[in-house]
Amino acid sequence: MRSIKLSSLCQAVALCSGALLMSGAALAANGDKAAYEQTKASAKSTYEADRKHCDALAKNAKDICVAEAKAKRTKADVQAEADWKNTPKARENAVHESAEADYDVAKQKCQDKAGNDKDVCMKEAKAAETHAKADAKAMRKSSDAKMEARDDKRDADYKVAAEKCDAMAGEAKNSCMVQAKAHYGK
């Protein structure tokens, strides 16, 4: 039963991580600093409202509520930054920060348990965080490798085009080189 819980928890974290990484593509196309600032301001006001709600609670329920409010704000802030920066490293950082926030919430929830149940709960929470971070790192490395491969291919294609232009002379050669440079971003 425990492995099923871990598997479900890991699947949920992986899905959230993937959604977080992919959602950056939709908003990051703009790289809009105003949207970034607006999202951060909205996250702050939402956090403050959520935090006030937590004040009505007591003991660990309050701790869980506060951790959830902080996690919600952290996730909104890091996602806004990832969208604004639009880099694989920023998206990886967003997943890392979100995983740590989720881990903090899970640790608080584990406090209500005792003995082996608490130990298992803590191990499951740590495993989910580790899975999310590892997946984010793999996604970034894959993205970096794809960008490097794209650049290598473009450079190779440009060299082929430049070599073809070398067979020409005069204005035809100049025109060919201008077109090649424009086409391959040189």
Secondary structure, 3 states (H helix, E strand, C coil): CHHHHHHHHHHHHHHHHHHHHHHHHHHHCCCCHHHHHHHHHHHHHHHHHHHHHHCCCCHHHHHHHHHHHHHHHHHHHHHHHHHHHCCHHHHHHHHHHHHHHHHHHHHHHHCCCCHHHHHHHHHHHHHHHHHHHHHHHHHHHHHHHHHHHHHHHHHHHHHHHHHHHHCCCHHHHHHHHHHHHHHHCC
